[in-house]
Amino acid sequence: MHGDEAVHAVKFGALLEKNFYRYDSFEYHGPTLNYLTLIPAFLSAEKNTVAVTDRTLRIVPVFFGTLLVLLPLWLMDGMGKSAAIIAAILTAISPAMAYYSRYYIQEILLVCFTFGVIVCVYRYLQNKKLGWAVASGGFLGLMHATKETCIIAWGAMALALIFVFARHGFMADLRAINRRHLVAALATAAVCSVLFFSSFFTSWRGVLDAILTYKNYFSRAGQNPVHIHPWHYYLNILAYFRIGANPFWSEALILVLAAVGFAVAISRKNISVAVTPQPSAENVAQASPAAAGQARCLRYAPASESLFATNQHLLRFLAFYTLLMTIFYSFIPYKTPWNLLSFWHGMILLAGVGAVAIIKLFSNTLVRGMIILLMMIGGAHLLWQSYLANHKYYADPANPYVYAHPVDDVFTIVKRIEAIAHAHPDGRNLYVQVICPDDDYWPLPWYLRAFPNIGWWREVNENASAAPLIIAAPQFEPALMRKFYELPPPGQKYLYVPLFDTYTELRPLIELRGYVRKDLWDRYQTSKP
């Protein structure tokens, strides 16, 4: 697990065991991830933190990642059937989407709920049914209760609507919306948000903190130098990434298709993926000159001027929305790679449109076949990268989506501690100290959750007794040697020996060392099979 995943997992453990959750306006994001995890935990009959598995936690983002694959199918009449299906396939095989769809963090939930708003609003504007209005409000509330950065998507949506409809009687379109349905949508959004932030009406302070949190976010956006990256950071890792002799990573196919889709969407003429019925050549020929001229105009004109009535309005909205999201996220100095999902999903939708447009651009069957073959080869490469990202390079910095991720040595550390505890009379009640600067020991608290007597320290405390087993960062070794051999009075000194046989890391270049009392080490050695 990534350190961030482990933090959320421990917070979920408090909710599961103590029915306790309080929104923290400074860290950790919104509560939906925690509360939604109660469902798989209940279905798996896991009643305490020790029983909860990584699979139980990660099935939540997996579920919403899968839902994100299926949602474009509800836009087939707006995007075009082929474009929607291709977008769904690209969502499924995109290495970035696949990799973070099993990360126990809020990002994939936010992307899913955001797209849920777009789908439900589109469907509502097609049939004006109350159910779609309420559903869009529910997704709005879930966005807010998931992550504070939802306001970026809201801003992009609002601006995209203005850009698209300012020239088409925007106010008239708004007046056409049933006000009761609008009120129902906003009320649903408010209730949904309040429900989660108030911990189901048990802590109203969380509702206020959900608003006050933006003071922290605006002030911290560019202050952490570790996560400050240039504006092109996201585009660089998506276009081409390679370290040494490792495989190269590229989702350039989606970038190129998205650029074509964007150009098609903002063009003045309608396109061949349009849902507007096209008159046949035979019918045009048989019609009167006036009717034939009208039919030719239908080929390029929207079928209706009502909001989102044609695919061109929807596609233009997606184009401007994606462009704005890309600009916003690129110019926010604070960057982590999973944040790119918010605009990347929009690019994937446009890529579906671009793929269909390129294929239909050529009438020659052979040329079309070659283009389709090239796209399939590109898709196979994306699928291969997804396999590598999730099954071979899942914790390797050679993977562009790996970011400060713990290495497999974490399991070595945990297994050795388990083995030492097995040799100790107290078993897992063995007292252990973990000493790392700035609490930089995650995800160990999650993997050592079965040990109730672990002390987590930022520095060596000379006044506290030394534990029989200590895990510490290398810079604390001089202070530990003093604590072991200089401070204790005669007769109360114990010899400590290294716990690990080889160099052991928490993350790349972040070493951890282990120290175990010699008498306990001897018991461990004799207890080994």
Rosetta blueprint (number, residue, H / E / L):
1 M L
2 H L
3 G H
4 D H
5 E H
6 A H
7 V H
8 H H
9 A H
10 V H
11 K H
12 F H
13 G H
14 A H
15 L H
16 L H
17 E H
18 K H
19 N L
20 F L
21 Y L
22 R L
23 Y L
24 D L
25 S L
26 F L
27 E L
28 Y L
29 H L
30 G L
31 P L
32 T H
33 L H
34 N H
35 Y H
36 L H
37 T H
38 L H
39 I H
40 P H
41 A H
42 F H
43 L H
44 S L
45 A L
46 E L
47 K L
48 N L
49 T L
50 V L
51 A L
52 V L
53 T L
54 D H
55 R H
56 T H
57 L H
58 R H
59 I H
60 V H
61 P H
62 V H
63 F H
64 F H
65 G H
66 T H
67 L H
68 L H
69 V H
70 L H
71 L H
72 P H
73 L H
74 W H
75 L H
76 M H
77 D H
78 G H
79 M H
80 G L
81 K H
82 S H
83 A H
84 A H
85 I H
86 I H
87 A H
88 A H
89 I H
90 L H
91 T H
92 A H
93 I H
94 S L
95 P H
96 A H
97 M H
98 A H
99 Y H
100 Y H
101 S L
102 R L
103 Y L
104 Y L
105 I L
106 Q L
107 E H
108 I H
109 L H
110 L H
111 V H
112 C H
113 F H
114 T H
115 F H
116 G H
117 V H
118 I H
119 V H
120 C H
121 V H
122 Y H
123 R H
124 Y H
125 L H
126 Q H
127 N H
128 K L
129 K L
130 L H
131 G H
132 W H
133 A H
134 V H
135 A H
136 S H
137 G H
138 G H
139 F H
140 L H
141 G H
142 L H
143 M H
144 H H
145 A H
146 T H
147 K L
148 E L
149 T L
150 C H
151 I H
152 I H
153 A H
154 W H
155 G H
156 A H
157 M H
158 A H
159 L H
160 A H
161 L H
162 I H
163 F H
164 V H
165 F H
166 A L
167 R L
168 H L
169 G L
170 F H
171 M H
172 A H
173 D H
174 L H
175 R H
176 A L
177 I L
178 N L
179 R H
180 R H
181 H H
182 L H
183 V H
184 A H
185 A H
186 L H
187 A H
188 T H
189 A H
190 A H
191 V H
192 C H
193 S H
194 V H
195 L H
196 F H
197 F H
198 S L
199 S L
200 F L
201 F L
202 T L
203 S L
204 W L
205 R H
206 G H
207 V H
208 L H
209 D H
210 A H
211 I H
212 L H
213 T H
214 Y H
215 K H
216 N H
217 Y H
218 F H
219 S H
220 R H
221 A L
222 G L
223 Q L
224 N L
225 P H
226 V H
227 H H
228 I E
229 H L
230 P L
231 W L
232 H L
233 Y H
234 Y H
235 L H
236 N H
237 I H
238 L H
239 A H
240 Y L
241 F E
242 R L
243 I L
244 G L
245 A L
246 N L
247 P L
248 F L
249 W E
250 S L
251 E L
252 A H
253 L H
254 I H
255 L H
256 V H
257 L H
258 A H
259 A H
260 V H
261 G H
262 F H
263 A H
264 V H
265 A H
266 I H
267 S L
268 R L
269 K L
270 N L
271 I L
272 S L
273 V L
274 A L
275 V L
276 T L
277 P L
278 Q L
279 P L
280 S L
281 A H
282 E H
283 N H
284 V H
285 A H
286 Q H
287 A L
288 S L
289 P H
290 A H
291 A H
292 A H
293 G H
294 Q H
295 A H
296 R H
297 C H
298 L H
299 R L
300 Y L
301 A L
302 P L
303 A L
304 S L
305 E L
306 S L
307 L L
308 F L
309 A L
310 T L
311 N H
312 Q H
313 H H
314 L H
315 L H
316 R H
317 F H
318 L H
319 A H
320 F H
321 Y H
322 T H
323 L H
324 L H
325 M H
326 T H
327 I H
328 F H
329 Y H
330 S H
331 F H
332 I L
333 P L
334 Y E
335 K L
336 T L
337 P H
338 W H
339 N H
340 L H
341 L H
342 S H
343 F H
344 W H
345 H H
346 G H
347 M H
348 I H
349 L H
350 L H
351 A H
352 G H
353 V H
354 G H
355 A H
356 V H
357 A H
358 I H
359 I H
360 K H
361 L H
362 F L
363 S L
364 N L
365 T H
366 L H
367 V H
368 R H
369 G H
370 M H
371 I H
372 I H
373 L H
374 L H
375 M H
376 M H
377 I H
378 G H
379 G H
380 A H
381 H H
382 L H
383 L H
384 W H
385 Q H
386 S H
387 Y H
388 L H
389 A H
390 N H
391 H H
392 K L
393 Y L
394 Y L
395 A L
396 D L
397 P L
398 A L
399 N L
400 P L
401 Y L
402 V L
403 Y L
404 A L
405 H L
406 P L
407 V L
408 D L
409 D H
410 V H
411 F H
412 T H
413 I H
414 V H
415 K H
416 R H
417 I H
418 E H
419 A H
420 I H
421 A H
422 H H
423 A H
424 H L
425 P L
426 D L
427 G H
428 R H
429 N H
430 L L
431 Y L
432 V E
433 Q E
434 V E
435 I E
436 C L
437 P H
438 D H
439 D H
440 D L
441 Y L
442 W L
443 P L
444 L H
445 P H
446 W H
447 Y H
448 L L
449 R L
450 A L
451 F L
452 P L
453 N L
454 I E
455 G E
456 W E
457 W E
458 R L
459 E L
460 V L
461 N L
462 E L
463 N L
464 A L
465 S L
466 A L
467 A L
468 P L
469 L E
470 I E
471 I E
472 A E
473 A L
474 P H
475 Q H
476 F H
477 E H
478 P H
479 A H
480 L H
481 M H
482 R H
483 K H
484 F H
485 Y H
486 E L
487 L L
488 P L
489 P L
490 P L
491 G L
492 Q L
493 K L
494 Y L
495 L L
496 Y E
497 V E
498 P E
499 L L
500 F L
501 D L
502 T L
503 Y L
504 T L
505 E E
506 L E
507 R E
508 P L
509 L L
510 I E
511 E E
512 L L
513 R E
514 G E
515 Y E
516 V E
517 R E
518 K H
519 D H
520 L H
521 W H
522 D H
523 R H
524 Y H
525 Q H
526 T H
527 S H
528 K L
529 P L
